[in-house]
Amino acid sequence: MTDDLNAPLGVDSQHEKKRRLPALPLLPIAAGVVGALILGIAGAIAFIHNPLGGEPRVVTAIAMPPPRTAEPVTQAAAPAAPATAPTEAPDGNTINIIDGMSGTARAVRVAPAAPEASSGLDPRLGERTPLGVLPRVASDGSKPREVYARTFRLPAGADATAPRIAILIGGLGISQQSTGEAISKLPGAVSLAFAPYASDLERIVARARAEGHEAFLQIPMEPMDYPENDPGPKTLLTTLSAERNTERLHWSMARFQGYAGLVNYMGAKFTRSSARPTAAA
């Protein structure tokens, strides 16, 4: 038994030293065990050809179908060439149709689409530019403001010199609901003016013209209190040169086709200015 009274303080006796066991390094041992497992698995995968070996397998032969015999192809007789070339029609197009079996080509006349056949637009009255299609006067003198104007006939017995009243509703094309109601609910005698900012003006204006309305294009122009009151992008401004304003005017004019004329969108200040572009539609 240890004599704690006679033993020096802080010094263990020889007996206590013998009873103590050395501490085992647990972390290196655990790392060694994990490393051995990883090496064992890697070795098994590397040296065993099939890691799933031992599972039941069945090998069967696949019977291949006999080769198909190509059937003889009967070639149709080539159509006889026309004795004379197709008659050229004015403003028509000729296309070549090639027979896929014989390789024989023949020319076919495609008649030009009649104006206003589908979209109600006369292709003679448009000129393609980098900004889009701009209105122009046709070679026969036809003008968009005459062709796209709504037909007006006086009642029988009416005085041709009597005053006439025209009603024009502007600001359409931006609100789909308001534009749709104006097109469907207002009588065809009411003309409609569209701002150039709607996303689908071609379809909207085509619907309005199909309902009998006369369409106009609104050109955004500088008002008196600009820029507090801003009509929108590409507005014609008194501070810009005539060239810049003409470019902005053409941008608006190319937004859609089929309008009978141009009207202002705001523009109290711009219309009073003497330096402004001109355009005939």
PyRosetta script that sets phi, psi and omega in degrees:
from pyrosetta import init, pose_from_sequence

init()
pose = pose_from_sequence("MTDDLNAPLGVDSQHEKKRRLPALPLLPIAAGVVGALILGIAGAIAFIHNPLGGEPRVVTAIAMPPPRTAEPVTQAAAPAAPATAPTEAPDGNTINIIDGMSGTARAVRVAPAAPEASSGLDPRLGERTPLGVLPRVASDGSKPREVYARTFRLPAGADATAPRIAILIGGLGISQQSTGEAISKLPGAVSLAFAPYASDLERIVARARAEGHEAFLQIPMEPMDYPENDPGPKTLLTTLSAERNTERLHWSMARFQGYAGLVNYMGAKFTRSSARPTAAA")
pose.set_psi(1, 140.4)
pose.set_omega(1, -174.1)
pose.set_phi(2, -75.1)
pose.set_psi(2, 135.3)
pose.set_omega(2, 177.1)
pose.set_phi(3, -91.8)
pose.set_psi(3, 95.0)
pose.set_omega(3, -176.9)
pose.set_phi(4, -72.3)
pose.set_psi(4, -20.6)
pose.set_omega(4, -178.4)
pose.set_phi(5, -77.7)
pose.set_psi(5, -37.1)
pose.set_omega(5, -176.0)
pose.set_phi(6, -93.0)
pose.set_psi(6, -16.1)
pose.set_omega(6, -178.0)
pose.set_phi(7, -75.9)
pose.set_psi(7, 142.2)
pose.set_omega(7, 179.3)
pose.set_phi(8, -64.8)
pose.set_psi(8, 145.8)
pose.set_omega(8, 179.5)
pose.set_phi(9, -66.7)
pose.set_psi(9, 136.8)
pose.set_omega(9, 177.0)
pose.set_phi(10, 80.2)
pose.set_psi(10, 2.1)
pose.set_omega(10, -179.1)
pose.set_phi(11, -118.7)
pose.set_psi(11, 121.1)
pose.set_omega(11, 178.7)
pose.set_phi(12, -78.9)
pose.set_psi(12, 151.2)
pose.set_omega(12, 177.4)
pose.set_phi(13, -77.5)
pose.set_psi(13, 164.2)
pose.set_omega(13, -179.8)
pose.set_phi(14, -63.5)
pose.set_psi(14, -31.9)
pose.set_omega(14, -178.5)
pose.set_phi(15, -67.8)
pose.set_psi(15, -41.6)
pose.set_omega(15, 179.2)
pose.set_phi(16, -66.7)
pose.set_psi(16, -36.3)
pose.set_omega(16, 179.0)
pose.set_phi(17, -62.9)
pose.set_psi(17, -35.1)
pose.set_omega(17, -179.3)
pose.set_phi(18, -72.0)
pose.set_psi(18, -30.4)
pose.set_omega(18, -176.2)
pose.set_phi(19, -78.4)
pose.set_psi(19, -20.9)
pose.set_omega(19, -178.7)
pose.set_phi(20, -73.9)
pose.set_psi(20, 140.7)
pose.set_omega(20, 177.3)
pose.set_phi(21, -105.3)
pose.set_psi(21, 144.3)
pose.set_omega(21, 179.6)
pose.set_phi(22, -67.8)
pose.set_psi(22, 144.1)
pose.set_omega(22, 179.0)
pose.set_phi(23, -74.2)
pose.set_psi(23, 136.0)
pose.set_omega(23, -179.0)
pose.set_phi(24, -86.9)
pose.set_psi(24, 138.9)
pose.set_omega(24, 177.5)
pose.set_phi(25, -78.6)
pose.set_psi(25, 93.2)
pose.set_omega(25, -175.2)
pose.set_phi(26, -70.2)
pose.set_psi(26, -41.1)
pose.set_omega(26, -176.7)
pose.set_phi(27, -64.0)
pose.set_psi(27, -46.6)
pose.set_omega(27, 176.7)
pose.set_phi(28, -63.2)
pose.set_psi(28, -33.7)
pose.set_omega(28, 179.5)
pose.set_phi(29, -67.3)
pose.set_psi(29, -43.9)
pose.set_omega(29, 179.4)
pose.set_phi(30, -62.9)
pose.set_psi(30, -40.2)
pose.set_omega(30, 178.9)
pose.set_phi(31, -64.6)
pose.set_psi(31, -38.3)
pose.set_omega(31, 179.1)
pose.set_phi(32, -66.3)
pose.set_psi(32, -38.9)
pose.set_omega(32, 179.4)
pose.set_phi(33, -65.2)
pose.set_psi(33, -44.2)
pose.set_omega(33, 179.3)
pose.set_phi(34, -63.5)
pose.set_psi(34, -41.5)
pose.set_omega(34, 178.9)
pose.set_phi(35, -63.5)
pose.set_psi(35, -37.9)
pose.set_omega(35, 179.1)
pose.set_phi(36, -66.1)
pose.set_psi(36, -39.0)
pose.set_omega(36, 178.0)
pose.set_phi(37, -64.4)
pose.set_psi(37, -41.9)
pose.set_omega(37, 179.8)
pose.set_phi(38, -64.1)
pose.set_psi(38, -43.1)
pose.set_omega(38, 179.1)
pose.set_phi(39, -64.3)
pose.set_psi(39, -36.8)
pose.set_omega(39, 179.1)
pose.set_phi(40, -65.1)
pose.set_psi(40, -43.6)
pose.set_omega(40, 179.7)
pose.set_phi(41, -65.6)
pose.set_psi(41, -43.3)
pose.set_omega(41, 179.3)
pose.set_phi(42, -62.8)
pose.set_psi(42, -39.9)
pose.set_omega(42, 178.3)
pose.set_phi(43, -65.5)
pose.set_psi(43, -38.5)
pose.set_omega(43, 178.9)
pose.set_phi(44, -64.3)
pose.set_psi(44, -40.8)
pose.set_omega(44, 179.6)
pose.set_phi(45, -68.1)
pose.set_psi(45, -36.6)
pose.set_omega(45, -176.6)
pose.set_phi(46, -72.9)
pose.set_psi(46, -38.3)
pose.set_omega(46, -172.9)
pose.set_phi(47, -97.4)
pose.set_psi(47, -16.2)
pose.set_omega(47, 178.0)
pose.set_phi(48, -96.8)
pose.set_psi(48, 123.4)
pose.set_omega(48, -175.1)
pose.set_phi(49, -63.8)
pose.set_psi(49, -41.9)
pose.set_omega(49, -178.6)
pose.set_phi(50, -121.8)
pose.set_psi(50, 107.5)
pose.set_omega(50, -179.5)
pose.set_phi(51, -62.5)
pose.set_psi(51, -23.3)
pose.set_omega(51, 179.0)
pose.set_phi(52, -97.5)
pose.set_psi(52, 22.2)
pose.set_omega(52, -179.4)
pose.set_phi(53, -60.7)
pose.set_psi(53, 148.5)
pose.set_omega(53, -178.0)
pose.set_phi(54, 102.8)
pose.set_psi(54, -19.1)
pose.set_omega(54, 177.5)
pose.set_phi(55, -76.8)
pose.set_psi(55, 152.0)
pose.set_omega(55, -177.7)
pose.set_phi(56, -67.0)
pose.set_psi(56, 138.5)
pose.set_omega(56, 178.8)
pose.set_phi(57, -133.2)
pose.set_psi(57, 150.9)
pose.set_omega(57, 177.6)
pose.set_phi(58, -132.8)
pose.set_psi(58, 129.6)
pose.set_omega(58, 178.8)
pose.set_phi(59, -110.7)
pose.set_psi(59, 121.7)
pose.set_omega(59, 179.9)
pose.set_phi(60, -125.5)
pose.set_psi(60, 154.5)
pose.set_omega(60, 178.6)
pose.set_phi(61, -92.6)
pose.set_psi(61, 140.6)
pose.set_omega(61, 179.2)
pose.set_phi(62, -99.7)
pose.set_psi(62, 120.1)
pose.set_omega(62, -179.7)
pose.set_phi(63, -78.3)
pose.set_psi(63, 121.5)
pose.set_omega(63, -179.8)
pose.set_phi(64, -85.1)
pose.set_psi(64, 137.0)
pose.set_omega(64, 179.5)
pose.set_phi(65, -69.3)
pose.set_psi(65, 151.3)
pose.set_omega(65, 178.8)
pose.set_phi(66, -64.4)
pose.set_psi(66, 149.6)
pose.set_omega(66, 179.9)
pose.set_phi(67, -63.1)
pose.set_psi(67, 142.6)
pose.set_omega(67, -179.5)
pose.set_phi(68, -79.7)
pose.set_psi(68, 141.5)
pose.set_omega(68, 178.3)
pose.set_phi(69, -90.8)
pose.set_psi(69, 126.2)
pose.set_omega(69, -178.3)
pose.set_phi(70, -66.9)
pose.set_psi(70, 131.7)
pose.set_omega(70, 179.2)
pose.set_phi(71, -82.2)
pose.set_psi(71, 142.8)
pose.set_omega(71, 179.4)
pose.set_phi(72, -65.5)
pose.set_psi(72, 139.0)
pose.set_omega(72, -179.3)
pose.set_phi(73, -97.9)
pose.set_psi(73, 125.4)
pose.set_omega(73, 178.9)
pose.set_phi(74, -90.0)
pose.set_psi(74, 118.4)
pose.set_omega(74, -177.3)
pose.set_phi(75, -87.2)
pose.set_psi(75, 127.4)
pose.set_omega(75, -179.9)
pose.set_phi(76, -71.9)
pose.set_psi(76, 151.2)
pose.set_omega(76, 179.9)
pose.set_phi(77, -67.8)
pose.set_psi(77, 138.9)
pose.set_omega(77, -179.4)
pose.set_phi(78, -67.1)
pose.set_psi(78, 138.1)
pose.set_omega(78, 179.5)
pose.set_phi(79, -66.6)
pose.set_psi(79, 145.1)
pose.set_omega(79, -178.8)
pose.set_phi(80, -68.3)
pose.set_psi(80, 138.8)
pose.set_omega(80, -180.0)
pose.set_phi(81, -68.4)
pose.set_psi(81, 142.5)
pose.set_omega(81, 179.5)
pose.set_phi(82, -64.3)
pose.set_psi(82, 144.9)
pose.set_omega(82, -177.3)
pose.set_phi(83, -67.8)
pose.set_psi(83, -33.7)
pose.set_omega(83, -179.5)
pose.set_phi(84, -126.7)
pose.set_psi(84, 154.4)
pose.set_omega(84, 178.5)
pose.set_phi(85, -68.2)
pose.set_psi(85, 151.3)
pose.set_omega(85, -179.8)
pose.set_phi(86, -61.1)
pose.set_psi(86, 144.2)
pose.set_omega(86, -178.9)
pose.set_phi(87, -70.1)
pose.set_psi(87, 130.6)
pose.set_omega(87, 179.5)
pose.set_phi(88, -76.9)
pose.set_psi(88, 128.7)
pose.set_omega(88, 176.3)
pose.set_phi(89, -104.7)
pose.set_psi(89, 147.3)
pose.set_omega(89, -179.3)
pose.set_phi(90, -63.7)
pose.set_psi(90, 138.3)
pose.set_omega(90, 178.6)
pose.set_phi(91, 60.2)
pose.set_psi(91, 23.0)
pose.set_omega(91, 178.0)
pose.set_phi(92, -97.5)
pose.set_psi(92, 174.3)
pose.set_omega(92, 179.1)
pose.set_phi(93, -127.4)
pose.set_psi(93, 144.5)
pose.set_omega(93, 176.9)
pose.set_phi(94, -114.2)
pose.set_psi(94, 129.7)
pose.set_omega(94, 178.1)
pose.set_phi(95, -122.3)
pose.set_psi(95, 153.0)
pose.set_omega(95, 178.5)
pose.set_phi(96, -101.0)
pose.set_psi(96, 127.2)
pose.set_omega(96, 176.6)
pose.set_phi(97, -107.9)
pose.set_psi(97, 123.3)
pose.set_omega(97, -177.4)
pose.set_phi(98, -104.0)
pose.set_psi(98, 127.6)
pose.set_omega(98, 177.3)
pose.set_phi(99, -71.9)
pose.set_psi(99, 124.0)
pose.set_omega(99, -177.4)
pose.set_phi(100, -68.0)
pose.set_psi(100, -23.3)
pose.set_omega(100, -179.1)
pose.set_phi(101, -86.0)
pose.set_psi(101, -46.8)
pose.set_omega(101, -174.5)
pose.set_phi(102, -100.1)
pose.set_psi(102, -18.1)
pose.set_omega(102, -177.0)
pose.set_phi(103, 79.1)
pose.set_psi(103, 7.3)
pose.set_omega(103, -179.4)
pose.set_phi(104, -78.6)
pose.set_psi(104, 134.1)
pose.set_omega(104, 179.7)
pose.set_phi(105, -106.4)
pose.set_psi(105, 144.1)
pose.set_omega(105, 176.1)
pose.set_phi(106, -141.7)
pose.set_psi(106, 146.5)
pose.set_omega(106, -178.3)
pose.set_phi(107, -88.3)
pose.set_psi(107, 136.4)
pose.set_omega(107, -179.6)
pose.set_phi(108, -127.9)
pose.set_psi(108, 132.6)
pose.set_omega(108, 178.1)
pose.set_phi(109, -84.6)
pose.set_psi(109, 125.7)
pose.set_omega(109, 177.0)
pose.set_phi(110, -106.8)
pose.set_psi(110, 118.7)
pose.set_omega(110, -178.2)
pose.set_phi(111, -69.2)
pose.set_psi(111, 141.6)
pose.set_omega(111, 178.4)
pose.set_phi(112, -65.7)
pose.set_psi(112, 146.2)
pose.set_omega(112, 178.6)
pose.set_phi(113, -66.6)
pose.set_psi(113, 136.2)
pose.set_omega(113, 179.9)
pose.set_phi(114, -68.4)
pose.set_psi(114, 141.0)
pose.set_omega(114, 176.8)
pose.set_phi(115, -56.2)
pose.set_psi(115, 141.4)
pose.set_omega(115, -179.9)
pose.set_phi(116, 62.7)
pose.set_psi(116, 23.4)
pose.set_omega(116, -179.5)
pose.set_phi(117, -70.2)
pose.set_psi(117, -41.3)
pose.set_omega(117, -177.0)
pose.set_phi(118, -120.0)
pose.set_psi(118, -55.4)
pose.set_omega(118, -175.8)
pose.set_phi(119, -91.5)
pose.set_psi(119, -6.6)
pose.set_omega(119, -177.7)
pose.set_phi(120, 78.4)
pose.set_psi(120, 12.5)
pose.set_omega(120, -177.6)
pose.set_phi(121, -108.7)
pose.set_psi(121, 143.6)
pose.set_omega(121, 177.2)
pose.set_phi(122, -96.1)
pose.set_psi(122, 113.6)
pose.set_omega(122, -176.9)
pose.set_phi(123, -64.4)
pose.set_psi(123, -17.6)
pose.set_omega(123, 178.2)
pose.set_phi(124, -70.0)
pose.set_psi(124, -19.8)
pose.set_omega(124, -173.4)
pose.set_phi(125, -98.5)
pose.set_psi(125, 15.0)
pose.set_omega(125, 179.1)
pose.set_phi(126, -128.4)
pose.set_psi(126, 145.0)
pose.set_omega(126, 178.1)
pose.set_phi(127, -127.8)
pose.set_psi(127, 122.2)
pose.set_omega(127, -177.9)
pose.set_phi(128, -77.4)
pose.set_psi(128, 129.3)
pose.set_omega(128, -179.7)
pose.set_phi(129, -131.3)
pose.set_psi(129, 170.4)
pose.set_omega(129, 176.4)
pose.set_phi(130, -58.4)
pose.set_psi(130, -25.4)
pose.set_omega(130, 179.0)
pose.set_phi(131, -86.6)
pose.set_psi(131, -16.5)
pose.set_omega(131, -176.8)
pose.set_phi(132, 138.2)
pose.set_psi(132, -162.9)
pose.set_omega(132, -179.0)
pose.set_phi(133, -90.2)
pose.set_psi(133, 122.1)
pose.set_omega(133, 178.2)
pose.set_phi(134, -105.9)
pose.set_psi(134, 148.4)
pose.set_omega(134, 178.8)
pose.set_phi(135, -69.7)
pose.set_psi(135, 150.9)
pose.set_omega(135, 178.0)
pose.set_phi(136, -150.7)
pose.set_psi(136, 167.5)
pose.set_omega(136, 175.6)
pose.set_phi(137, -86.4)
pose.set_psi(137, 130.5)
pose.set_omega(137, -178.5)
pose.set_phi(138, -70.1)
pose.set_psi(138, 166.9)
pose.set_omega(138, -178.1)
pose.set_phi(139, -63.8)
pose.set_psi(139, -25.9)
pose.set_omega(139, 178.9)
pose.set_phi(140, -91.1)
pose.set_psi(140, 8.0)
pose.set_omega(140, 178.0)
pose.set_phi(141, 92.6)
pose.set_psi(141, -1.3)
pose.set_omega(141, 179.4)
pose.set_phi(142, -67.8)
pose.set_psi(142, 139.4)
pose.set_omega(142, -177.7)
pose.set_phi(143, -119.4)
pose.set_psi(143, 145.5)
pose.set_omega(143, 179.6)
pose.set_phi(144, -57.8)
pose.set_psi(144, -37.3)
pose.set_omega(144, -177.7)
pose.set_phi(145, -67.0)
pose.set_psi(145, -19.6)
pose.set_omega(145, 177.5)
pose.set_phi(146, -93.3)
pose.set_psi(146, -42.2)
pose.set_omega(146, -176.6)
pose.set_phi(147, -71.3)
pose.set_psi(147, -39.9)
pose.set_omega(147, -175.6)
pose.set_phi(148, -91.8)
pose.set_psi(148, 2.1)
pose.set_omega(148, 176.5)
pose.set_phi(149, -73.6)
pose.set_psi(149, 148.9)
pose.set_omega(149, 179.0)
pose.set_phi(150, -73.8)
pose.set_psi(150, 134.3)
pose.set_omega(150, -179.5)
pose.set_phi(151, -67.0)
pose.set_psi(151, 131.2)
pose.set_omega(151, -178.9)
pose.set_phi(152, -125.8)
pose.set_psi(152, 127.9)
pose.set_omega(152, 178.2)
pose.set_phi(153, -126.6)
pose.set_psi(153, 131.1)
pose.set_omega(153, 177.2)
pose.set_phi(154, -73.1)
pose.set_psi(154, 143.0)
pose.set_omega(154, 175.2)
pose.set_phi(155, -61.7)
pose.set_psi(155, 155.8)
pose.set_omega(155, -179.9)
pose.set_phi(156, -60.7)
pose.set_psi(156, 131.0)
pose.set_omega(156, 178.9)
pose.set_phi(157, 84.0)
pose.set_psi(157, 1.0)
pose.set_omega(157, -178.9)
pose.set_phi(158, -78.0)
pose.set_psi(158, 153.1)
pose.set_omega(158, -179.9)
pose.set_phi(159, -79.4)
pose.set_psi(159, 120.0)
pose.set_omega(159, -178.5)
pose.set_phi(160, -67.3)
pose.set_psi(160, -20.5)
pose.set_omega(160, -179.6)
pose.set_phi(161, -93.4)
pose.set_psi(161, 3.6)
pose.set_omega(161, -178.2)
pose.set_phi(162, -71.0)
pose.set_psi(162, 151.0)
pose.set_omega(162, 179.3)
pose.set_phi(163, -62.3)
pose.set_psi(163, 150.0)
pose.set_omega(163, 178.6)
pose.set_phi(164, -122.9)
pose.set_psi(164, 145.4)
pose.set_omega(164, -178.9)
pose.set_phi(165, -117.0)
pose.set_psi(165, 130.1)
pose.set_omega(165, 176.5)
pose.set_phi(166, -115.3)
pose.set_psi(166, 136.1)
pose.set_omega(166, 179.3)
pose.set_phi(167, -113.5)
pose.set_psi(167, 125.4)
pose.set_omega(167, -178.6)
pose.set_phi(168, -126.2)
pose.set_psi(168, 123.2)
pose.set_omega(168, 177.5)
pose.set_phi(169, -103.1)
pose.set_psi(169, 121.7)
pose.set_omega(169, -177.2)
pose.set_phi(170, -108.5)
pose.set_psi(170, 177.4)
pose.set_omega(170, 178.1)
pose.set_phi(171, 76.5)
pose.set_psi(171, 18.8)
pose.set_omega(171, -178.0)
pose.set_phi(172, -88.8)
pose.set_psi(172, 163.6)
pose.set_omega(172, 177.2)
pose.set_phi(173, 101.5)
pose.set_psi(173, -20.1)
pose.set_omega(173, -178.6)
pose.set_phi(174, -88.3)
pose.set_psi(174, -50.5)
pose.set_omega(174, 176.1)
pose.set_phi(175, -90.9)
pose.set_psi(175, 116.8)
pose.set_omega(175, -178.0)
pose.set_phi(176, -64.3)
pose.set_psi(176, -39.7)
pose.set_omega(176, -177.8)
pose.set_phi(177, -67.0)
pose.set_psi(177, -47.6)
pose.set_omega(177, -179.7)
pose.set_phi(178, -65.3)
pose.set_psi(178, -39.3)
pose.set_omega(178, 179.8)
pose.set_phi(179, -65.4)
pose.set_psi(179, -43.7)
pose.set_omega(179, 179.0)
pose.set_phi(180, -63.1)
pose.set_psi(180, -40.1)
pose.set_omega(180, 179.0)
pose.set_phi(181, -67.6)
pose.set_psi(181, -38.2)
pose.set_omega(181, 179.0)
pose.set_phi(182, -64.9)
pose.set_psi(182, -40.0)
pose.set_omega(182, -178.9)
pose.set_phi(183, -68.1)
pose.set_psi(183, -42.9)
pose.set_omega(183, -173.4)
pose.set_phi(184, -84.9)
pose.set_psi(184, -30.2)
pose.set_omega(184, -172.8)
pose.set_phi(185, -97.4)
pose.set_psi(185, -30.0)
pose.set_omega(185, -179.1)
pose.set_phi(186, -79.7)
pose.set_psi(186, 145.8)
pose.set_omega(186, 178.4)
pose.set_phi(187, -66.3)
pose.set_psi(187, 156.9)
pose.set_omega(187, -176.5)
pose.set_phi(188, -62.7)
pose.set_psi(188, -22.1)
pose.set_omega(188, 179.7)
pose.set_phi(189, -69.4)
pose.set_psi(189, -14.8)
pose.set_omega(189, 178.2)
pose.set_phi(190, -84.0)
pose.set_psi(190, 123.2)
pose.set_omega(190, 178.7)
pose.set_phi(191, -82.1)
pose.set_psi(191, 149.5)
pose.set_omega(191, -176.5)
pose.set_phi(192, -122.3)
pose.set_psi(192, 134.6)
pose.set_omega(192, 178.4)
pose.set_phi(193, -113.7)
pose.set_psi(193, 132.4)
pose.set_omega(193, -173.6)
pose.set_phi(194, -113.8)
pose.set_psi(194, 133.1)
pose.set_omega(194, 173.3)
pose.set_phi(195, -72.7)
pose.set_psi(195, 154.3)
pose.set_omega(195, -173.3)
pose.set_phi(196, -85.0)
pose.set_psi(196, 17.0)
pose.set_omega(196, -172.0)
pose.set_phi(197, -107.3)
pose.set_psi(197, -3.4)
pose.set_omega(197, 179.0)
pose.set_phi(198, -70.1)
pose.set_psi(198, 155.2)
pose.set_omega(198, -174.9)
pose.set_phi(199, -84.4)
pose.set_psi(199, -20.4)
pose.set_omega(199, -175.4)
pose.set_phi(200, -135.2)
pose.set_psi(200, 55.4)
pose.set_omega(200, -174.0)
pose.set_phi(201, -67.3)
pose.set_psi(201, -35.3)
pose.set_omega(201, -178.8)
pose.set_phi(202, -57.8)
pose.set_psi(202, -47.0)
pose.set_omega(202, -178.8)
pose.set_phi(203, -69.8)
pose.set_psi(203, -39.8)
pose.set_omega(203, -178.3)
pose.set_phi(204, -64.9)
pose.set_psi(204, -45.7)
pose.set_omega(204, -178.7)
pose.set_phi(205, -68.3)
pose.set_psi(205, -37.1)
pose.set_omega(205, 177.4)
pose.set_phi(206, -61.5)
pose.set_psi(206, -39.1)
pose.set_omega(206, 177.9)
pose.set_phi(207, -66.9)
pose.set_psi(207, -40.7)
pose.set_omega(207, 179.6)
pose.set_phi(208, -63.6)
pose.set_psi(208, -41.6)
pose.set_omega(208, 179.6)
pose.set_phi(209, -69.5)
pose.set_psi(209, -33.8)
pose.set_omega(209, 176.6)
pose.set_phi(210, -65.7)
pose.set_psi(210, -27.8)
pose.set_omega(210, 177.7)
pose.set_phi(211, -83.0)
pose.set_psi(211, 0.3)
pose.set_omega(211, 176.9)
pose.set_phi(212, 98.0)
pose.set_psi(212, 3.1)
pose.set_omega(212, -178.3)
pose.set_phi(213, -83.8)
pose.set_psi(213, 146.3)
pose.set_omega(213, 171.5)
pose.set_phi(214, -86.8)
pose.set_psi(214, 131.0)
pose.set_omega(214, -174.3)
pose.set_phi(215, -103.4)
pose.set_psi(215, 140.8)
pose.set_omega(215, 174.9)
pose.set_phi(216, -128.6)
pose.set_psi(216, 155.2)
pose.set_omega(216, 177.6)
pose.set_phi(217, -105.6)
pose.set_psi(217, 129.9)
pose.set_omega(217, 177.3)
pose.set_phi(218, -93.5)
pose.set_psi(218, 130.1)
pose.set_omega(218, 179.3)
pose.set_phi(219, -101.6)
pose.set_psi(219, 119.9)
pose.set_omega(219, 179.0)
pose.set_phi(220, -68.6)
pose.set_psi(220, 128.0)
pose.set_omega(220, -178.0)
pose.set_phi(221, -131.5)
pose.set_psi(221, 158.3)
pose.set_omega(221, -173.7)
pose.set_phi(222, -68.9)
pose.set_psi(222, 125.3)
pose.set_omega(222, 174.9)
pose.set_phi(223, -87.4)
pose.set_psi(223, 179.1)
pose.set_omega(223, -178.4)
pose.set_phi(224, -66.1)
pose.set_psi(224, -38.5)
pose.set_omega(224, -175.6)
pose.set_phi(225, -98.3)
pose.set_psi(225, 28.5)
pose.set_omega(225, 176.6)
pose.set_phi(226, -68.1)
pose.set_psi(226, 139.9)
pose.set_omega(226, 5.7)
pose.set_phi(227, -94.4)
pose.set_psi(227, 6.1)
pose.set_omega(227, 176.3)
pose.set_phi(228, -58.7)
pose.set_psi(228, -37.7)
pose.set_omega(228, 175.9)
pose.set_phi(229, -112.7)
pose.set_psi(229, 99.9)
pose.set_omega(229, -172.5)
pose.set_phi(230, -105.8)
pose.set_psi(230, 118.9)
pose.set_omega(230, 178.4)
pose.set_phi(231, -63.7)
pose.set_psi(231, -31.0)
pose.set_omega(231, 179.9)
pose.set_phi(232, 141.1)
pose.set_psi(232, -174.6)
pose.set_omega(232, 179.7)
pose.set_phi(233, -61.9)
pose.set_psi(233, 154.5)
pose.set_omega(233, 177.4)
pose.set_phi(234, 61.4)
pose.set_psi(234, 29.9)
pose.set_omega(234, 177.9)
pose.set_phi(235, -72.1)
pose.set_psi(235, 138.9)
pose.set_omega(235, 175.4)
pose.set_phi(236, -74.5)
pose.set_psi(236, 126.2)
pose.set_omega(236, -173.9)
pose.set_phi(237, -121.2)
pose.set_psi(237, 147.4)
pose.set_omega(237, 176.9)
pose.set_phi(238, -71.5)
pose.set_psi(238, -18.6)
pose.set_omega(238, -178.9)
pose.set_phi(239, -86.2)
pose.set_psi(239, -6.5)
pose.set_omega(239, -179.5)
pose.set_phi(240, -96.6)
pose.set_psi(240, 159.5)
pose.set_omega(240, 177.6)
pose.set_phi(241, -73.2)
pose.set_psi(241, 165.3)
pose.set_omega(241, 178.9)
pose.set_phi(242, -63.4)
pose.set_psi(242, -34.2)
pose.set_omega(242, 179.2)
pose.set_phi(243, -65.5)
pose.set_psi(243, -44.9)
pose.set_omega(243, 179.8)
pose.set_phi(244, -65.3)
pose.set_psi(244, -41.9)
pose.set_omega(244, 179.1)
pose.set_phi(245, -66.9)
pose.set_psi(245, -34.7)
pose.set_omega(245, 177.1)
pose.set_phi(246, -65.5)
pose.set_psi(246, -39.5)
pose.set_omega(246, 177.5)
pose.set_phi(247, -63.5)
pose.set_psi(247, -41.7)
pose.set_omega(247, 177.7)
pose.set_phi(248, -67.1)
pose.set_psi(248, -37.1)
pose.set_omega(248, 177.6)
pose.set_phi(249, -62.7)
pose.set_psi(249, -44.4)
pose.set_omega(249, 179.3)
pose.set_phi(250, -65.0)
pose.set_psi(250, -34.0)
pose.set_omega(250, 176.8)
pose.set_phi(251, -60.6)
pose.set_psi(251, -44.9)
pose.set_omega(251, 179.3)
pose.set_phi(252, -67.8)
pose.set_psi(252, -40.0)
pose.set_omega(252, -177.6)
pose.set_phi(253, -67.7)
pose.set_psi(253, -21.7)
pose.set_omega(253, 179.7)
pose.set_phi(254, -91.5)
pose.set_psi(254, 6.1)
pose.set_omega(254, -176.7)
pose.set_phi(255, -71.7)
pose.set_psi(255, -33.3)
pose.set_omega(255, 175.5)
pose.set_phi(256, -159.0)
pose.set_psi(256, 169.7)
pose.set_omega(256, -179.2)
pose.set_phi(257, -118.6)
pose.set_psi(257, 166.9)
pose.set_omega(257, 175.3)
pose.set_phi(258, 95.4)
pose.set_psi(258, 9.6)
pose.set_omega(258, 179.6)
pose.set_phi(259, -90.8)
pose.set_psi(259, 148.1)
pose.set_omega(259, -177.4)
pose.set_phi(260, -89.0)
pose.set_psi(260, -10.5)
pose.set_omega(260, -180.0)
pose.set_phi(261, 179.9)
pose.set_psi(261, -179.1)
pose.set_omega(261, -178.6)
pose.set_phi(262, -115.9)
pose.set_psi(262, 142.7)
pose.set_omega(262, 173.0)
pose.set_phi(263, -134.4)
pose.set_psi(263, 160.1)
pose.set_omega(263, -177.1)
pose.set_phi(264, -79.7)
pose.set_psi(264, 149.7)
pose.set_omega(264, 171.8)
pose.set_phi(265, -116.4)
pose.set_psi(265, 102.7)
pose.set_omega(265, -165.1)
pose.set_phi(266, 61.8)
pose.set_psi(266, -140.2)
pose.set_omega(266, 172.5)
pose.set_phi(267, 92.0)
pose.set_psi(267, 25.9)
pose.set_omega(267, -180.0)
pose.set_phi(268, -62.2)
pose.set_psi(268, -36.7)
pose.set_omega(268, -179.8)
pose.set_phi(269, -78.7)
pose.set_psi(269, -39.5)
pose.set_omega(269, -175.5)
pose.set_phi(270, -69.9)
pose.set_psi(270, -38.2)
pose.set_omega(270, -178.9)
pose.set_phi(271, -68.3)
pose.set_psi(271, -17.6)
pose.set_omega(271, 176.8)
pose.set_phi(272, -87.2)
pose.set_psi(272, -11.7)
pose.set_omega(272, -178.2)
pose.set_phi(273, -82.2)
pose.set_psi(273, 146.4)
pose.set_omega(273, -179.7)
pose.set_phi(274, -84.8)
pose.set_psi(274, -21.3)
pose.set_omega(274, -178.8)
pose.set_phi(275, -96.6)
pose.set_psi(275, 87.7)
pose.set_omega(275, 179.9)
pose.set_phi(276, -142.2)
pose.set_psi(276, 148.2)
pose.set_omega(276, -178.2)
pose.set_phi(277, -73.5)
pose.set_psi(277, 160.1)
pose.set_omega(277, 177.6)
pose.set_phi(278, -124.1)
pose.set_psi(278, 149.0)
pose.set_omega(278, 177.8)
pose.set_phi(279, -151.9)
pose.set_psi(279, 140.0)
pose.set_omega(279, 177.4)
pose.set_phi(280, -109.4)
pose.set_psi(280, 124.7)
pose.set_omega(280, 178.8)
pose.set_phi(281, -113.6)
pose.dump_pdb("model.pdb")
